[in-house]
Amino acid sequence: MVSALGMGGYHLGLIGAEREATSLIHAAIDAGITFMDNAWEYHDGVSESRMGKALANGWRQRVFLMSKVCTHGRDAKVAMRQLEDSLRRLKTDYLDLWQVHEVAYAGDPERHFMRGGVMEALDRAKQKGLVRFVGFTGHKDPALHLRMLSYGYPFDSCQMPLSCFDASFRSFEQQVIPEATRQGIAVIGMKTFGGDGGAVKKRLVPAADALRYAMSLPVAVTVTGIDSLKVLRQNLGVARGFRPQGPLELERLRASYAPLAVDGRFELYKTTSKHEGDVGRKQHGFPPQSELGG
């Protein structure tokens, strides 16, 4: 069992001081958040290192710890080296969940399942007891998720963007959740506020409504970026005493936000390269974000 609300690892690298990040992680755990998200490539390892220091001295035993492998098409040997890095940074002997990160480019599923690819590393890590569960993540296109699921691999989890906007545009909710559920795979929600929170900042959707919608879907946990005590308290306010919205209420919200959602303007991770990490961009022959300008 994990908490309904998870703590995103990317935002830990955005916090100015390491001590502040540690305090925030401890506050989240004390408040009941047990699911900790991270990835090998977040801020060149800073996010994992910060989380590892915060989970020392007994805190590790209180959480379900997840990180992601960022081979982006490279082989199982690279994946296992990355796992060694992640375990060292996170100061742990094992991960509760290890996921293939950012299935976002055409051909990614084929690269991951090729002979000697990252999927073999997932098997090897489980056999060695270095990870308990395995899965994959992505934010680009439901078709890529469905392609990953088409191989019949016994994934334990599948992470995807879920929001009141997603339902009306290239929808992971409508296309991927049913297949993941059919295969008995736990769904992990992310990007509840649209990745950069644009709709919330423009007051087009209340943060509480957006989070409540995503948490009401058939998910195991909803991961949110938390970079301050203010945001932590906001999200906890929704999670405490949470009751899922019913089908009619969910449909009402989908219809309400559909006019703002049908062109993907608040889900730029689907329509642009804005949210693709530099490690993956490099592996696929694209320039880093810093060279794109504007």
Order of alpha helices (4+ residues) and beta strands (2+ residues): beta-alpha-beta-alpha-beta-alpha-beta-alpha-alpha-beta-alpha-beta-alpha-beta-alpha-alpha-beta-alpha-alpha-alpha-alpha
